[in-house]
């Protein structure tokens, strides 16, 4: 009998014990998405009852732990955002979990590689412009901003939990906040006057494949073939270890800053990034699976083919193409946010402007704030005519057209109808001749209000060196800072376009 007792005791000791637990993302100082049914989940004894009580309205929500794995889930109705803090109380199995200092506001999920990971303190030899001032002033947002930073965690199979701790916004914590994410949150909370939470789930050097599940990767020709020997280039391990445990945490949308590790594969990236986001929307299980995603245009940098190479602009053009095929997506232009001395610095220091531009896009698209410009000028179409050899008058300024007997191209842009921040001496446009050679083009601003395809401002382009212009391109170098903006300071997006036929 003694031996039999010891046998059963040993068996019981090896069996998993289900006690009341929750993923670490549900912890003190957390932020919940306002005015929604926010998802909470965890584990308990199989088949047992779990209750969740919310201090903002005193309601109690009940769930039954699954009889197979003990998982339970509830959706709690959250109130309107405010700076008041709340408490969540979870009970089950005779145990109790109390989550304190909970804020309700707007929650955004940030992901990507190093330019999203980059903390306010900067990387080694890579500063963030204005970092010390931002860190010193972080305490002003103590009641408004919360940040959860997910540590780099790799896994071969999808995990159920990952290390996570929500941090209050104060100088002691701010140095480790994602710089782009923090400046986004700071701008958005100023615009909306509500708390903003950021979950930073990023890994420097990671490729888009690192954030995708095995079942999608296996549909591609390269499948799970390693990209190289570096951990940060491993496929699916970030998805399994860092992102999947958080899937379902109720958010407002995604922010994405990545691409440097996928340079050279623009068309492939369009398909894979779109597939990744659609999958993310599915596993988040929110509404109609159309959560917004706003990405950051890849920065000017001397990529593998050098500062004068073309892999960079080809990839940037692909990033903007994604917004035309992926529903509810946008891409903020950043070609102007670089200094001439940063040719070999892929971690540009101007994260404040990136965060602001992301916030402006969210503010106009998701929160209905009017009056803010958020969309950069993009090439729309062109027309061809003979030179008039005349003068333009723009806002009272006479602009002489260059004397030429050749053809003149009129270039029209979305978000550029009111004109640009330069009238003449506009740089970085090129024209292709009939033999395929590219030449610098002369470009100047123009405007017309009658007898034109579209009223408003546009650009005129000539290139006497090209006997017959067959195509036009702009900002077509890896490292070529953008110097042309619309009236709200948003840079013209790089492009290449064929001249329409006769």
Secondary structure, 3 states (H helix, E strand, C coil): CHHHHHHHHHHHHHCCCCCCEECCCCCCCCEEECCCEEEEEEECCCCCEEEEEECCCCCEEEEECCCCCCEEEEEEECCCCEEEEEEEEEEECCEEEEEEEEEEEEEEEEEECHHHHCECCCECCECCCCHHHHHHCHHHHCCCEEEEECCCCCCCCCCCCCCCCEEECCHHHHCCCEHHHHHHHHHHHHHHCCCEEEEEEECCCCCHHHHCCHHHHCCCCCCCCCCCCCHHHCCCHHHHHHHHHHCCCCCCEEEEECCHHHCCCHHHHHHHHHHHHHHHHHHHCCCCCCCEEEEECCCCCCCCCCCCCCHHHHHHHHHHHHHHHCCCEEEECCCCCCCHHHCCCCCCCCHHHHHHHHHHHHHHHHCCCCCCCCCCCEEEEEEEEECCCCEEEECCEEEECCCCCCEEEEEEEECCCCCECCCCCECCEEEECCCCCEEECEEEEEEECCCCCCCEEEEEEECCCCCCCCEEEECCCCCCCCCCEECCCCECCCEEEECCCC
